[in-house]
């Protein structure tokens, strides 16, 4: 049987270890440090020639450092004779800038993909934020796999809540691919709101379908909570309708600029994320989902 070695890079130490365990694969030792001038140092501490090397590295926090670490590790593994190099990147950064909104802007999604392709033979990610680019294959000309956290989130919701008194909400049209699909899979009611964006930090949420919110648990589901403004405005709108409680679930919990605390102040009773990005809100484990793919 071909030996697979899983290397957990700095942003995914815990998740990488769990993936290795669930996949019944060896956990390898990799040293990543910084030179005094800030440059990244990478060293494999064991022989990987002829092996399938799996690098687990999510791209938050510090996406620039995370990118350099996985590209250097991947390219080094190739040079050391690895049979195949697979990058497991649960949160894939740089996907949002997929259009030149203003003159001279960088299309960072294409450039980030180009960099990763030079270090990897295959990339696995979870619910990437694809908007105008619809499929991974438009960016990645290597083997690629897009996994969805929907089943893990659906299982979490079905265990914690009852369909009789719970409504699942998507805060904008894009979130319907998570919220509505999850709700339909477990037989819960759902509603999708409309969002109008005025700036990166100012949005307005419109409730398009009025349900019987009063006395209900309302679970808002989205892919990413970064600055949190979309989720915060959705919480505020729902709170006006006197629910029993409002709960927030996301795939990727970035929680920049104090978003976690702001959500709590806005009225969210619970805030849960998957462990694609390490955060105190982590409550949904993706290791089994990923281990099945590798």
C-alpha positions in Angstrom: 0.0 0.0 0.0 1.3 3.4 -0.9 2.4 5.3 2.2 0.9 8.6 2.9 2.5 11.1 5.3 0.4 14.0 6.7 2.3 17.1 7.7 0.4 19.7 9.8 1.6 23.2 9.0 1.5 26.0 11.6 -2.1 27.1 11.0 -3.5 23.6 11.2 -1.6 21.7 13.8 -4.6 20.2 15.6 -6.7 19.6 12.5 -3.7 18.0 10.7 -3.2 15.6 13.6 -6.8 14.6 13.6 -6.9 14.1 9.8 -3.8 11.8 10.0 -5.4 9.8 12.8 -8.8 9.4 11.0 -7.1 8.5 7.7 -4.9 6.0 9.4 -1.9 7.8 7.9 1.5 8.6 9.4 2.0 12.1 10.9 5.2 13.5 9.7 7.6 16.1 11.3 8.2 19.4 9.5 10.1 22.4 10.8 8.9 25.8 9.8 10.6 28.8 11.4 11.7 32.4 10.6 15.2 33.7 9.8 16.1 36.9 11.7 15.1 39.0 8.6 11.6 37.4 8.6 12.1 35.0 5.7 10.5 31.5 6.0 12.6 28.4 6.7 11.3 25.0 5.9 12.8 21.5 6.6 11.3 18.0 6.3 12.6 16.0 9.3 12.3 12.6 7.5 12.7 11.0 4.1 9.7 11.5 1.8 11.1 10.1 -1.4 8.4 8.0 -3.2 5.8 8.9 -0.6 2.5 10.8 -1.0 2.9 14.0 1.0 -0.2 15.7 2.4 0.3 19.3 3.7 -2.5 20.6 5.9 -2.5 24.4 6.1 -5.4 26.7 6.4 -4.9 30.3 5.3 -5.9 32.3 8.3 -4.5 33.9 10.3 -1.7 35.6 8.4 -2.6 34.4 4.9 0.6 35.8 3.4 2.8 33.7 5.7 0.5 30.7 5.3 0.8 30.9 1.5 4.6 31.1 1.5 4.8 28.2 4.0 2.7 25.8 1.9 4.3 26.8 -1.4 7.8 26.3 0.0 6.9 23.0 1.7 5.2 21.7 -1.5 8.0 22.7 -3.8 10.6 21.3 -1.4 8.6 18.0 -1.2 8.7 17.7 -5.0 12.5 18.4 -5.1 13.0 15.7 -2.4 11.3 13.1 -4.5 7.7 12.9 -3.2 5.5 10.8 -5.4 2.6 13.2 -5.0 2.1 16.4 -3.0 -1.5 17.1 -1.9 -2.4 20.5 -0.2 -5.3 20.4 2.2 -6.3 24.1 2.5 -9.6 24.1 4.5 -9.9 27.9 4.2 -8.6 29.1 0.9 -7.6 32.8 1.0 -7.5 35.2 -1.9 -10.6 34.0 -3.6 -12.6 37.1 -3.1 -10.8 39.4 -5.5 -12.0 37.8 -8.7 -12.6 41.0 -10.7 -10.9 44.3 -11.3 -13.4 46.6 -9.7 -11.0 49.6 -10.2 -8.2 50.3 -12.6 -4.9 48.6 -11.9 -6.2 46.1 -9.3 -4.6 42.6 -9.0 -6.7 39.6 -9.7 -5.4 37.9 -6.6 -7.5 34.7 -7.0 -5.7 33.8 -10.2 -2.2 34.7 -8.9 -2.8 32.8 -5.6 -3.9 29.7 -7.6 -0.8 30.1 -9.9 1.4 30.1 -6.8 -0.2 27.0 -5.3 -0.1 25.1 -8.5 3.7 25.4 -8.5 3.9 23.6 -5.2 1.1 21.1 -5.3 -0.1 18.2 -7.4 -3.6 18.4 -5.9 -5.5 20.8 -3.8 -8.4 20.0 -1.4 -10.4 22.8 0.1 -13.7 23.3 1.9 -16.5 25.7 0.7 -14.2 28.2 -1.1 -15.7 31.6 -1.6 -16.3 31.4 -5.3 -18.5 34.1 -6.8 -17.9 35.1 -10.4 -15.6 32.1 -10.8 -18.0 29.2 -10.4 -15.7 26.2 -10.4 -12.3 25.4 -9.0 -11.2 24.2 -12.5 -11.4 27.7 -13.8 -8.4 28.6 -11.5 -6.6 25.3 -10.8 -5.2 23.3 -13.6 -4.1 20.5 -11.3 -6.2 17.9 -9.6 -8.6 19.7 -7.3 -11.5 18.9 -4.9 -14.1 21.2 -3.4 -15.6 19.7 -0.2 -18.7 21.0 1.5 -19.2 21.4 5.2 -23.0 21.2 4.7 -23.5 17.6 6.0 -21.4 18.3 9.1 -23.3 21.5 9.8 -26.7 19.8 9.2 -25.8 17.1 11.6 -24.8 19.7 14.2 -28.1 21.6 13.8 -30.3 18.5 13.9 -28.7 17.4 17.2 -29.0 20.8 18.8 -32.4 22.0 17.6 -35.9 20.7 16.7 -37.4 21.4 13.3 -40.7 22.2 15.1 -39.4 25.5 16.6 -36.4 26.4 14.5 -35.9 28.4 11.3 -32.6 28.4 9.3 -31.7 31.7 7.7 -29.3 32.7 5.0 -28.3 36.4 5.3 -28.0 36.9 1.5 -28.6 35.2 -1.8 -25.1 33.7 -1.9 -25.7 31.9 1.4 -28.6 29.9 0.0 -26.2 27.2 -1.1 -25.5 26.6 2.6 -28.6 27.7 4.5 -31.4 26.3 2.2 -29.6 23.1 1.3 -28.9 22.4 4.9 -32.4 23.2 5.9 -33.9 21.0 3.1 -31.6 18.1 4.0 -32.9 17.9 7.6 -36.5 19.1 7.0 -36.3 22.5 8.7 -37.9 25.6 7.4 -35.7 28.3 5.9 -35.6 31.9 4.6 -33.1 33.7 2.5 -32.6 37.5 3.1 -31.4 40.1 0.6 -28.3 42.1 1.2 -27.4 45.6 -0.1 -23.8 46.5 0.3 -22.8 50.1 0.5 -19.1 49.6 1.4 -17.0 46.8 2.9 -18.2 47.7 6.4 -21.7 48.9 5.7 -24.6 46.6 4.6 -28.3 46.6 4.8 -30.3 43.4 5.3 -33.9 43.0 4.0 -36.2 40.2 5.2 -38.0 39.1 2.1 -40.2 36.4 3.5 -41.9 37.0 6.9 -42.3 33.8 8.9 -43.6 33.2 12.3 -40.4 34.3 14.0 -41.8 34.9 17.5 -40.7 32.3 20.1 -38.6 30.4 17.5 -34.9 29.5 17.5 -33.4 31.2 14.4 -30.1 29.8 13.1 -28.2 32.0 10.6 -25.8 30.0 8.4 -23.2 31.5 6.1 -19.8 30.5 4.7 -17.5 33.2 6.1 -17.7 35.6 9.0 -14.9 38.0 8.4 -15.8 41.6 9.5 -19.1 40.2 10.5 -21.2 43.0 9.3 -23.6 40.9 7.2 -24.2 38.5 10.0 -24.6 41.3 12.6 -27.2 43.1 10.5 -29.1 39.8 10.0 -29.1 39.2 13.8 -30.5 42.8 14.4 -33.3 42.3 11.9 -34.3 39.0 13.4 -34.2 40.3 17.0 -36.8 42.9 16.0 -39.2 40.0 15.4 -39.0 38.6 19.0 -37.5 35.2 18.4 -36.7 32.8 21.3 -33.0 33.1 20.4 -30.7 33.8 17.5 -27.8 31.4 16.8 -25.0 31.9 14.2 -23.1 29.2 12.4 -20.4 29.6 9.8 -18.0 27.4 7.9 -15.0 29.7 8.1 -14.7 31.8 11.3 -12.3 34.6 10.5 -13.8 37.1 13.0 -11.7 40.1 12.1 -11.9 43.4 13.8 -13.7 42.0 16.9 -16.5 40.5 14.9 -17.1 37.6 17.4 -17.7 40.0 20.3 -19.8 42.3 18.1 -22.0 39.4 17.1 -22.6 38.7 20.8 -23.5 42.3 21.5 -25.9 42.3 18.6 -27.8 39.5 20.2 -26.4 36.2 19.0 -26.9 33.6 21.8 -24.4 31.2 20.4 -21.7 31.5 17.7 -20.3 28.3 16.2 -17.8 27.6 13.4 -16.1 24.6 11.9 -12.4 24.1 12.7 -11.3 25.1 9.2 -9.8 28.1 11.0 -8.7 27.8 14.7 -11.0 29.9 16.9 -12.7 29.5 20.3 -16.0 29.2 18.4 -15.0 25.9 16.8 -17.7 23.3 17.4 -17.9 21.4 14.1 -15.1 19.1 13.2 -14.0 18.7 9.6 -11.3 16.0 10.1 -13.5 13.1 9.1 -14.8 14.8 5.9 -11.2 15.6 4.8 -9.8 12.2 5.8 -12.3 10.5 3.6 -11.0 12.5 0.6 -7.3 11.8 1.2 
